[in-house]
């Protein structure tokens, strides 16, 4: 099997079976694609869909977001998780206005220079928004390549330079076909070549898969033990952020103290939010979302 035929098989499957997701619409803007890629990091599609639609309805272009505060972005992010992404998107919008006239650039080096845009996101935007030929490598793609090409049951925990090389070797030469193949590889890993209990019987490359040819059994069960949430600093941070998101101004420390009984853990979680650039002191023993408006005149913060 040649590299070209591998991409062709997966691309043909994708064209007939791809999920109907709004950021895949050919008329969607590069900004909308960038937002989707940031939101989809470590977050299921079902949770991203309403958040993405609401975000683009309020901020359809980078300049609209850049004109508002980071606090507005954090509030809009809601409970999507990993809220630092909201701040990074705001920083990115500001940079797009300042450096690129409010437009998402199509050059990979310029995308990589944007705040919060890393190796994966930059290549995803270049491929999916501008139809360029770049290896777009996430966990799903690494798994597909590791199994079908290398004959390994799974890939390592992080993306390595060798993963980019191995994926790029599978891409068609023509840029538009390569961009389509990149989307197809991701979709295959997300819905068919899953980490556990892969659906090999319906896989378009099952007959030429090196892992299947090796005779190894499909893994079953959870990929890893779910991370505990209850009682962790993540839960406390979420509770603190919920209070600050709902407030119309700075919040006094005694009000924040009510969300969690453990003084040490609560103080650690609050300090972490400040360190991460999500929360800032707003006076003596008061806090607010970063960049939020001051308290309305006459408001009692006690």
Secondary structure, DSSP 8 states (H G I E B T S, - for coil): --HHHHHHHHHHHHHHH----GGGSTT--HHHHHHHHHHTTTS-HHHHHHHHHHHHHH-SSHHHHHTS-HHHHHHHHTTSS-THHHHHHHHHHHHHHHHHTTS----HHHHHTSTT--HHHHHHHHHHHH--------HHHHHHHHHHTT--S---SS--HHHHHHHHTTS-SSHHHHHHHHHHHHHHHHHTS-SSS--GGG-TTGGG-HHHHTT-----S-SS-----TTSHHHHHHHHHHHHHH-SS-EEHHHHHTT-S-HHHHHHHHHHHHHTTSEEE-STTEEEETT-----TT----
